[in-house]
Amino acid sequence: MNMIKGIIPPCLTFFDKKGDLDEISFREHVDFLIKNGVNGIFLLGSAGEFAYLSDKERMKILEWGVDQINGKIPVLAGISSPSAKISIKWAKIAENLGVDALISICHPYFPLNMNDVYSYFKTVLDKIKLPFIIYNFPMITNYDINLKILKKLSEKENVIGIKDTTVDFSHIKAIKDEIIRENFNIFIGTDLIYPQALEIGIYNAILGSTNLIPRIHVDLYEAVLRKDKNKIRKNLDYFYKIIKSIITSYPVQYQVFIIKHALSILGREINSIVRIPLSNIKERKLEKLKNDLDFLKEIHEY
C-alpha cells in the first residue's frame, strides 16, 4: 500500500551569514514541519535549492534530514539531475541512508523531446527499487510530460505518482481521468491549482508555501477528507491570502527568499538569503514585503 500521500513540504535549505549550510536552522525547521502535522518531507526539492548545492552539501541535507525525521514520517529524497547516471548515483546514496521514496525532475542542458524524457526516467527506474515520483515542471524544463509518456512510465511498479507543477489544469485532470491505477497519486505542485484540484478529488500536494504555515495546508487536507465544509472554507480563505501575498505578487525566482523572509517575520531566527543566482530582495523593498505579509501574524498561531 502506498503511504506517500497528503501534504508533503519540499523542505527549505538554510544558510548562515557566510553562505554555508545552517544545520541548526535546518533541523529546527524539520521539527517545525513535523510538529505541524505534515505527512512527509521532501528533501532536495526546488524550494530546497538543490540545484545550487555541491555534492557534499546535498549529502549533508540527506543525512541531517533522515536523522532528524528519524522515522516519524516518510522521507522523500530528490535525485534530480540532467544526467540519468548521476540521478542513479543519488538514488543509491539515498536508499542506503534509509529514505522512503525518490523524486526526480530531468532539468536539461540541451533541449529534450519526449523520447529523450522517457529514456531518462526509464533508465533511472530500471536501476532503482524504492517508490518513485515523477516530477513535471514545464516552466523549468521547457517540456511538459505528455499523457502517453506518463502512461508508459506509470506501468512501472515502483512509480507511485507524479508531482505536477503546472498551471494547466486540463493536464492534471487528464492524468486523473486516464491513469487509473491503485497506488498512483497525483501531487499538486502549484498553489494556484490546488483549490481546483480539491474539487475533483485530488488532495495531495507538494507546495513550497507549505514551509510557511503548514498547519493551514494540513488542516485543509484533513477537512476535505472529513468533508468538514466550515473548516474547508476557513482554511481556503487563509490559503487564498497566501497565494495573493506570495505566489501571484512576486516572480517565481523570488519565492524561496520570500518564504524564508516570511518565516523571519513570524519570529524564526533564520537568515533569508538564497544562493546566487536566485534573487534576494533588496533592503528598500523589504518594507513593502513586510506589509504584504502582515496578515501572517494574525493566523500563524491559529
Buried (B, 14 or more C-beta within 10 A) or exposed (E): EEBBBBBBBBBBBBBBEEEEBBBEBBBBBBEBBBEBBBBBBBBBBBBBBBBBBEEEBBBBBBBBBBEBBEEEBBBBBBBBBBBBEBBBBBBBBBBEBBBBBBBBBBBBEEEBEEEEBBBBBBBBBEBBEBBBBBBBBBEBBEBBBBBEBBEEBBEBEEBBBBBBBBEEBEBBBBBBEEBEEEBBBBBBBBBEBBBEBBEEEBBBBBBBBBBBBBBBBBBBBBBBEEEBEEBBEBBBEBBEBBBEBBBEBBEEEBBBBBBBBBBEBBEBEBBBBBBEEBBBBEEEEBEEBEEBBEBBEEBBEE
